[in-house]
C-alpha cells in the first residue's frame, strides 16, 4: 500500500555544532510492521537546541552527521504488508519512539523506561527534520480533521505534562505550581487545567512566557525577577503550600523553589533536566513534610489522551507557535529557538512546504 513517492528526500542534516545543511537522503525502507509518513510539521524542542549548541546531553553525544527533530506529525504515504491500524492518506501524530515490548519495563506499562528504546533525534538515531520518516504502526495515532499538523506535533511535549500529572496523581481541585514556562512548561499548564487543577501558579523570568501561560489557563503568573516564588505562592494560596509542584525548566533554583512551595505531604515532579547531575535540596524539608518526589522521563501511553484533550479546544495551543520555517531554513529555526527566548515560544519547521 503506497502513494507515488520518489526514491530520495530532502533532510536537514547537522554536520557539526551549530551547522545544519540540506541534503538528499534515501527514502527509509519499511519493515512489514512499519509505516512511512510524509512529515508536515516538526516542533523545535529544547533537547534539539541543546544538541545543536553543545553536541551532547549528559552521556548522549551526537554522532555526526545527524538529523534532529522529534515533535512531529504528518500523512501516511506507505505501509508495510502487516500494517492494519493506519492506511495511506491518514493524518497522524507520531510518538517518536519504538520499544522492545518484551522487557520488564515494557510489560509493566512503563515502556518509556525500556533499555532498548529507539527515540527520534537521540544519538545515534536520526530524527524528523526530513520530508519522510518511518515508524512502527503502534506508535502512530490518527488525528481528527480539525486538529492541525502543528497542533498534533505539540502532542509530544504535551505528553510530558500528562505524564507528570499521572505520576503525581493530580486530581480535580488540587493546587499546582509549575516552575519554568518553556514550551513543556506551557503545555504542562494545559495538562494541569485538563486534570482539573483549581489553582495553577507558574513562574518564569520572561514576561512573554508568563502572559502565554495565563492565556492557556494559569491562574497566577509570577516573575521571579520581581517576586520570591515560594513566598508569593504561599501568600496567594492562603498561607499554605501547593498540593503538587512540577519543575520543568531544568534550573537548580527553580527546583529548590518547587520543593519549598509544597504543602505538608505534597508531591514534586522533576521534569526539567539540568546540566549538572547533582543539586543541593533541603532534606529536612523533604522528611519533615513527608514529600513524595517523582522523576519524569518522557512519557508512556499518553498520545490518545493528548490528542483528545488538544482536539477538545480546551486551550488555544496555536498561540504558542511564534515562528515558522521551511526545511531549507532549519538552521535559522534552531538559531531562533536558541537566541530568542524573550520572544519565541514554539518554533515549527515544515519539511514539505
C-alpha positions as CSV (number, residue, x, y, z in Angstrom):
1,X,0.0,0.0,0.0
2,X,1.6,3.3,-1.0
3,X,1.3,6.5,-2.8
4,X,3.6,7.7,-5.6
5,X,6.8,8.9,-3.9
6,X,10.4,9.3,-5.2
7,X,13.4,7.4,-4.1
8,X,15.1,10.3,-2.3
9,X,14.1,13.0,0.0
10,X,15.4,16.3,1.5
11,X,16.7,16.2,5.0
12,X,18.2,18.9,7.3
13,X,21.4,17.4,8.5
14,X,23.6,18.6,11.3
15,X,27.2,18.2,10.2
16,X,28.9,19.9,13.3
17,X,27.8,22.0,16.2
18,X,25.6,24.9,15.0
19,X,25.7,23.9,11.4
20,X,22.8,22.3,9.5
21,X,22.7,21.7,5.7
22,X,20.1,20.4,3.4
23,X,21.0,17.0,1.8
24,X,19.4,14.4,-0.4
25,X,18.8,11.1,1.5
26,X,17.3,7.8,0.5
27,X,13.6,7.3,1.5
28,X,13.5,5.0,4.5
29,X,12.8,1.4,3.7
30,X,9.9,-0.2,5.6
31,X,9.7,-3.4,7.5
32,X,6.4,-5.3,7.5
33,X,5.1,-3.5,10.6
34,X,6.3,-0.1,9.7
35,X,4.7,3.0,8.1
36,X,6.2,5.8,6.0
37,X,4.9,9.2,7.0
38,X,5.2,12.4,5.0
39,X,6.3,14.9,7.7
40,X,4.1,18.0,7.7
41,X,5.2,19.8,10.9
42,X,8.1,19.4,13.4
43,X,8.5,21.4,16.6
44,X,11.9,22.5,17.7
45,X,12.4,21.1,21.2
46,X,14.8,22.2,23.9
47,X,16.8,19.0,23.5
48,X,17.2,19.7,19.8
49,X,18.6,23.1,20.7
50,X,20.9,21.6,23.3
51,X,22.3,19.0,20.8
52,X,22.7,21.8,18.2
53,X,24.6,24.1,20.6
54,X,26.6,21.6,22.7
55,X,26.6,18.3,20.8
56,X,25.6,16.3,23.8
57,X,23.1,16.0,26.7
58,X,24.6,14.1,29.6
59,X,26.0,10.8,28.3
60,X,24.3,11.1,24.9
61,X,26.8,12.6,22.4
62,X,25.9,13.4,18.8
63,X,27.5,11.2,16.1
64,X,27.8,13.5,13.1
65,X,26.1,13.7,10.7
66,X,22.7,13.6,12.4
67,X,19.1,14.7,11.8
68,X,17.4,16.4,14.7
69,X,13.7,16.8,15.4
70,X,11.2,14.6,17.2
71,X,7.9,16.6,17.8
72,X,6.2,15.6,14.6
73,X,3.0,14.9,12.7
74,X,2.2,14.1,9.1
75,X,0.4,12.0,6.5
76,X,0.7,8.2,6.0
77,X,2.0,7.5,2.4
78,X,3.0,3.9,2.6
79,X,2.6,0.9,4.9
80,X,4.2,-2.5,5.4
81,X,2.3,-5.6,4.5
82,X,1.3,-6.5,8.1
83,X,0.1,-3.0,9.0
84,X,-3.6,-2.8,9.8
85,X,-4.1,0.2,12.1
86,X,-3.4,3.0,9.5
87,X,-3.6,3.5,5.8
88,X,-2.2,5.9,3.2
89,X,-3.9,9.2,3.4
90,X,-4.4,9.0,7.2
91,X,-3.3,12.1,9.2
92,X,-1.3,11.0,12.2
93,X,0.7,12.2,15.2
94,X,3.9,10.3,15.6
95,X,5.0,9.1,19.0
96,X,8.8,9.3,18.2
97,X,10.0,6.1,19.9
98,X,10.0,2.4,19.4
99,X,10.3,0.0,22.3
100,X,11.0,-3.7,22.6
101,X,7.7,-4.8,24.1
102,X,9.3,-7.7,25.9
103,X,11.4,-6.3,28.8
104,X,10.1,-5.9,32.4
105,X,9.6,-2.1,31.9
106,X,7.5,-2.7,28.7
107,X,5.5,-5.5,30.2
108,X,4.6,-3.3,33.3
109,X,3.4,-0.5,31.1
110,X,6.4,1.7,31.7
111,X,7.7,1.4,28.2
112,X,9.4,4.8,28.4
113,X,12.0,3.1,30.6
114,X,12.7,0.3,28.0
115,X,16.5,-0.1,27.9
116,X,16.2,-0.8,24.1
117,X,14.1,2.2,23.3
118,X,14.9,3.9,20.0
119,X,13.9,7.6,20.2
120,X,14.0,10.1,17.3
121,X,16.9,12.6,17.4
122,X,18.6,10.9,20.3
123,X,22.1,9.8,19.2
124,X,22.7,7.8,17.2
125,X,19.1,7.8,15.8
126,X,18.1,10.3,13.2
127,X,15.0,12.5,13.7
128,X,12.2,14.2,11.8
129,X,13.7,17.2,10.1
130,X,13.2,15.3,6.9
131,X,10.5,15.0,4.3
132,X,9.7,11.4,5.3
133,X,10.2,9.3,8.4
134,X,9.3,5.7,9.2
135,X,7.7,4.5,12.4
136,X,6.2,1.2,13.8
137,X,2.5,1.3,13.3
138,X,1.7,1.0,17.1
139,X,3.4,4.4,17.6
140,X,1.2,6.2,15.1
141,X,-2.1,7.9,16.2
142,X,-4.8,9.2,13.8
143,X,-5.8,12.8,14.4
144,X,-9.2,14.4,13.7
145,X,-9.5,16.7,10.6
146,X,-9.9,19.8,12.7
147,X,-6.6,19.3,14.6
148,X,-3.8,20.9,12.6
149,X,-0.5,19.2,11.9
150,X,1.2,21.9,14.1
151,X,-1.2,21.2,17.0
152,X,-0.6,17.4,16.5
153,X,3.2,17.9,16.7
154,X,2.6,19.6,20.1
155,X,1.1,16.3,21.5
156,X,4.7,15.2,22.0
157,X,5.8,18.0,24.5
158,X,2.2,18.0,25.9
159,X,2.7,14.3,26.7
160,X,5.4,15.2,29.2
161,X,2.8,17.3,31.2
162,X,0.3,14.5,31.0
163,X,2.9,12.0,32.3
164,X,3.8,14.4,35.2
165,X,0.1,14.7,36.1
166,X,-0.2,10.9,36.1
167,X,2.9,10.4,38.1
168,X,2.0,12.9,40.8
169,X,-1.7,11.8,40.9
170,X,-3.0,15.3,40.1
171,X,-6.7,15.4,41.0
172,X,-9.6,17.8,40.4
173,X,-9.4,20.6,42.9
174,X,-5.6,20.3,43.5
175,X,-3.4,23.3,43.6
176,X,-0.2,23.1,41.4
177,X,2.9,25.1,40.9
178,X,4.8,24.8,37.6
179,X,8.3,26.3,37.5
180,X,9.6,27.3,34.1
181,X,7.4,28.4,31.2
182,X,9.3,27.0,28.2
183,X,7.1,25.0,25.7
184,X,7.0,21.9,28.0
185,X,6.0,24.1,31.0
186,X,3.4,26.0,29.0
187,X,1.8,22.7,27.8
188,X,2.0,21.4,31.3
189,X,-0.3,24.3,32.2
190,X,-2.8,22.8,29.7
191,X,-2.4,19.4,31.3
192,X,-3.0,20.7,34.8
193,X,-6.1,22.5,33.6
194,X,-7.4,19.4,31.8
195,X,-6.9,17.4,35.0
196,X,-9.0,19.8,37.0
197,X,-6.4,21.8,39.0
198,X,-8.2,24.6,40.9
199,X,-5.2,26.9,41.0
200,X,-2.2,26.9,38.7
201,X,0.7,29.0,39.8
202,X,3.5,29.5,37.2
203,X,6.9,31.1,37.4
204,X,9.4,32.3,34.8
205,X,11.8,35.2,34.0
206,X,10.2,36.2,30.7
207,X,7.0,38.3,30.6
208,X,6.0,36.9,27.2
209,X,6.0,33.3,28.6
210,X,4.1,34.3,31.7
211,X,1.4,36.0,29.5
212,X,1.2,32.9,27.3
213,X,0.7,30.8,30.4
214,X,-2.2,32.9,31.6
215,X,-3.8,32.6,28.2
216,X,-3.5,28.8,28.4
217,X,-5.1,28.6,31.9
218,X,-2.6,29.6,34.6
219,X,-4.4,31.4,37.4
220,X,-1.4,33.2,38.8
221,X,1.9,34.2,37.0
222,X,5.0,35.1,39.0
223,X,8.0,36.8,37.5
224,X,10.9,35.6,39.6
225,X,13.0,38.6,38.7
226,X,10.5,40.7,40.7
227,X,9.0,38.3,43.3
228,X,10.1,35.4,45.5
229,X,8.4,32.4,44.1
230,X,7.9,30.5,47.3
231,X,6.7,33.4,49.4
232,X,4.3,34.6,46.6
233,X,2.8,31.2,46.0
234,X,2.1,30.6,49.7
235,X,0.7,34.1,50.2
236,X,-1.7,33.6,47.2
237,X,-2.6,30.1,48.4
238,X,-3.8,31.2,51.8
239,X,-0.5,30.7,53.6
240,X,-0.3,27.1,52.5
241,X,1.9,25.3,50.1
242,X,0.5,23.6,47.0
243,X,-0.5,20.0,46.6
244,X,1.7,19.4,43.6
245,X,4.8,21.1,42.0
246,X,6.4,20.4,38.7
247,X,9.9,21.8,37.8
248,X,10.0,22.0,34.0
249,X,13.0,24.3,33.4
250,X,16.0,22.2,34.4
251,X,17.1,25.0,36.6
252,X,18.6,24.3,40.1
253,X,17.0,27.4,41.8
254,X,13.6,26.6,40.2
255,X,13.8,23.0,41.5
256,X,14.6,24.2,45.0
257,X,11.7,26.6,44.9
258,X,9.4,23.9,43.6
259,X,10.2,21.7,46.6
260,X,9.8,24.5,49.1
261,X,6.4,25.6,47.6
262,X,4.8,22.3,48.6
263,X,2.4,21.8,51.5
264,X,3.0,19.0,54.0
265,X,2.5,15.7,52.2
266,X,2.9,17.4,48.8
267,X,4.3,15.9,45.6
268,X,7.2,17.1,43.4
269,X,7.8,16.0,39.8
270,X,11.3,16.7,38.4
271,X,10.7,17.2,34.7
272,X,13.4,19.5,33.5
273,X,16.9,18.1,33.0
274,X,19.7,20.4,34.5
275,X,23.2,20.5,33.1
276,X,24.6,19.3,36.4
277,X,23.8,15.9,37.8
278,X,23.7,16.9,41.5
279,X,21.7,19.7,43.0
280,X,21.5,20.5,46.8
281,X,18.0,20.1,48.1
282,X,16.6,20.6,51.6
283,X,16.4,17.1,53.1
284,X,15.0,18.3,56.3
285,X,12.1,19.9,54.5
286,X,11.5,16.7,52.5
287,X,11.4,14.5,55.6
288,X,9.5,16.9,57.8
289,X,6.9,17.5,55.2
290,X,6.9,13.8,54.0
291,X,7.3,14.9,50.4
292,X,6.9,12.5,47.5
293,X,9.4,13.0,44.7
294,X,8.9,11.7,41.2
295,X,11.3,11.6,38.3
296,X,9.7,12.1,34.9
297,X,11.3,10.6,31.9
298,X,9.5,11.3,28.7
299,X,6.0,9.6,28.8
300,X,4.1,6.4,28.2
301,X,0.6,5.8,26.9
302,X,-0.2,9.5,26.7
303,X,-0.9,10.1,23.0
304,X,-4.6,9.1,22.8
305,X,-5.4,11.4,25.8
306,X,-3.1,14.1,24.5
307,X,-4.9,14.2,21.1
308,X,-8.3,14.1,22.6
309,X,-7.5,17.0,25.0
310,X,-5.9,19.2,22.4
311,X,-8.7,18.4,19.9
312,X,-11.3,19.4,22.5
313,X,-10.2,23.1,22.2
314,X,-9.5,23.4,26.0
315,X,-6.8,25.8,25.2
316,X,-5.6,27.8,22.2
317,X,-2.2,26.0,21.8
318,X,-1.8,27.6,18.3
319,X,-1.0,30.8,20.2
320,X,2.3,29.1,21.2
321,X,3.5,28.9,17.6
322,X,5.6,32.1,17.1
323,X,8.0,31.1,14.3
324,X,7.7,29.1,11.1
325,X,10.4,27.9,8.8
326,X,10.7,25.7,5.7
327,X,13.1,22.7,5.9
328,X,15.8,24.6,4.0
329,X,16.0,27.1,6.8
330,X,16.2,24.7,9.7
331,X,19.5,26.2,10.9
332,X,17.7,29.6,11.2
333,X,14.9,27.9,13.1
334,X,17.4,26.4,15.5
335,X,19.2,29.8,16.0
336,X,15.9,31.4,16.6
337,X,14.9,29.0,19.3
338,X,18.4,29.3,20.8
339,X,18.7,33.1,20.9
340,X,15.2,34.5,21.1
341,X,13.9,33.2,24.4
342,X,12.3,36.5,25.3
343,X,10.2,36.4,22.1
344,X,9.8,32.9,20.7
345,X,7.7,30.2,22.3
346,X,7.4,27.4,19.8
347,X,9.4,27.2,16.5
348,X,7.9,25.0,13.8
349,X,9.7,23.5,10.8
350,X,7.8,22.4,7.7
351,X,9.7,19.7,5.8
352,X,7.2,19.6,2.9
353,X,6.5,23.3,2.4
